Each structure stands twice: as C-alpha cells, then as structure tokens.
Amino acid sequence: MIHRRAFLTFLAGSPLLAAFPQLASALQQGGLEQAAHALDVFDFEAAAQKLVPPAHWGYLMSGVDGEATLRANREGFDRYQLKTRRFIDVSKIDLSTTLFGGTYSSPIGLCPIGSAGAFHPDGEKAAAAAARTKNQLLMMSTQATFPIEDVIKARGGPIWYQLYTTGSIDVTRRLVKRAEAAGCPVVAVTIDTPNGRNTVTATRLAREDARQCAACHKDATGDRMNPRANILGNLGPKPMFAGIDTQGLTLTSPSLTWDFVKRLKDMTTMKVVLKGLESGEDAALAVQNGADGIIISNHGGRATETGRGTIECVAEVAAAVRRRIPILVDGGVRRGTDVFKALALGASAVGIGRPYIWGLAAHGQQGVERVLDILNNELRLAMIGCGATSVKEISATSLIDRRKA
C-alpha cells in the first residue's frame, strides 16, 4: 500500500507536472495551495486529511466507543441561538482576555495535543511560533514532541503546561518542577482519562496504515483498550521524560482523589487548573479543594462516552463556581460563534485542538496562524452583531436556548 502523503509527493515531483507548477504545489499542500486561501477551519480539515498518515489521522480524529460524545461536542452548539442587537456603537471591538495575569489577543487558546510532530516536522514549535505572532494562549502536552524549553523559546514567553500525573508522585514532582523552572505560570492537570479508553476509530485506521510505525513509537494507535497500553514504556517516552525510567510507569493514575490538588499545590508555585471536569458537583469540589481554575473538557470526545457535549456543561459549572475561579472549555469549537456562546454561558476562554492541528498539518505555522485569524474574525463579527464591544460584555442575554424557547 502506498501511503497517501508519499503518493501526493510523488505526483507533485513527477516530470509530467513540470509544466504545471501550481498544480504540483496544490498537491503538496493537500489541495490548499496557501494558508490564506482557507475560508474556514474546515478547509484545513480537508487539506490535512489528504496529507496525514491514516494512523496519525485516526489518533487525532477518534472519539471513544460509538463517538456519540465526539458528535455531541459539535452538535451541542446548535442548542443555542444568538440574539442580535442594533443601534450600538460597535466601531471598536476589544477581544483581549486576561488569565492569571497574562493578557492575550483573544479568548481562544491552543489546547495541548500530544505528538504534534506526527502532523508536521515542526510540531509544537510551529504552534508556539503562531501563538507568539498572534499573542494567543498555548498549552503544551506532557506528550509533546519537543522539550518544554524549546516550545517556550518558540513562543517567546510563558505557556501553560498540561500534566499527565503518571503513576508515581516522584515522577509527577519532577515533571512539575521542570515546567516551573522553565517559566510556566499554570499547570493544567488532565483528570478525564484515569484508566483507559476505547478509541475504535484510531484502531481501525491504524490497521489501514502500511508503515512500520515501530520506527517512531511502539503503539501507533494511541489506543488504551488494553490496560498495558497505558504504560509509558510501551508508548515510547517523550522529551519531558528524559532521564526518567518509564518502564512500567503509567501515563495516568486511576487512584487520584481530591487530596491530590493540595499535594500538587504544595509542590509548585504554578496555578493549578483541573482539566476534564464536566459537572457542577465536581466544579464546586474543585473550588472547595483549592483549584485555581477549571477546564471543562471530555478530551475532545475521547474520555467517557457520555453523549453530552462540553458546551452543555458550561452553565452548570459556571453556576457552581460563581465567578470565584476562571472557567475554560474545549471540545467542538469550530466557529467564532461557538466561542461567543461559550463565553455567554460563563466561560472565561475556550480551547481549540483539532482545528489548529489541521492548519499545522497543511501549512505549518502559517496554517495555525490562519486558523486563529479565521476564528478571531468570526468572533469579532458575532460580537458586532450582538452589540458586545468587549469580551467582558458578552453575557447570557445574547443567547436563546432552543430547549427553553
């Protein structure tokens, strides 16, 4: 089987196309010759799918079980309509957002996605460079392709560090201390995949991939149906685990309880954000146990198969938190109107994952920048239409809930 990226590259390099340089260039970019040509993030999805190997595409796009939650993340935004307002001075629109002392151009952040180097050689460094150019929040995964120091250098400033706790508190401490020493102000602890998941699509697409994946990792699927697939020694250590013996070490711990929040806060000066909460009950407990922030997330539909989209959790979590700590949300964000709806329901910011990886796969740093430009412009237009001149002015008065209308 000839891999699709290799096949497209072969076609682009063929002497038959020498007289058609524009066609050759388009083939190499998956049909999207320039990042600036993309009109929405879905243009990058189509281009990326033509370029990314099947196993890697499956890793990125898979949900769990029957993928009801993956679909719900996207479809949940349709529950809410926007209420337009007129005769308001919208000549100046301010998208700037402040989180834990950091000010960003907009409330759209780049979520942590492991192994970004599987989608572009520059991986997280290209995403960080785009975040630097656009002044956007970037969160880096424990499973990043590049060391945290390199990613921070590319960002030209602080980033948030996403923590997989592992099964060892000593290893956790080493990871946290390294992130702190590198200059990270926030650690976001992923808690939504404590002990495995069933990524069916990832497994199926991996079976279609004829490459010898052992050259870069021992488990091409990212699948954790097999309990042993949660062993770092099987997955292959990433740079954050340099100098750490990963044999038998789990990526996540199934034994964590709320006392872990205090233990983590005792070992670092970074703000502690919990990534993976979805209920009001857990949000209230997060505040009670000293968490500094919450990221509402179901791991992009890759955790528990609840059938509930994260956008549908925002109002419940916001009611429990009562503005005491910041709330972020990720999952299914594809339009600026999605961002607006999340903020109107009580979120302080949103995270995107797959869309910026699509841009990365198709056009590297420029692709990520274009994804951010598209979403920021769509958000700006939504704010104009609803009469909100700053992010702080976005409120639930601009929303109509179809279920209650």
Helices and strands as residue ranges (DSSP letters): H 4-13, G 15-17, H 21-28, G 35-37, H 41-51, H 54-61, H 68-75, G 76-79, E 80-82, E 97-99, E 102-104, E 108-110, G 116-118, H 123-134, E 139-140, H 148-155, E 160-163, H 169-182, E 186-190, H 200-207, G 213-215, G 227-230, H 232-235, G 239-241, H 259-267, E 271-277, H 280-288, E 293-296, G 310-313, H 314-321, E 327-330, H 336-345, E 349-352, H 354-386, G 391-393, G 396-398, E 399-401
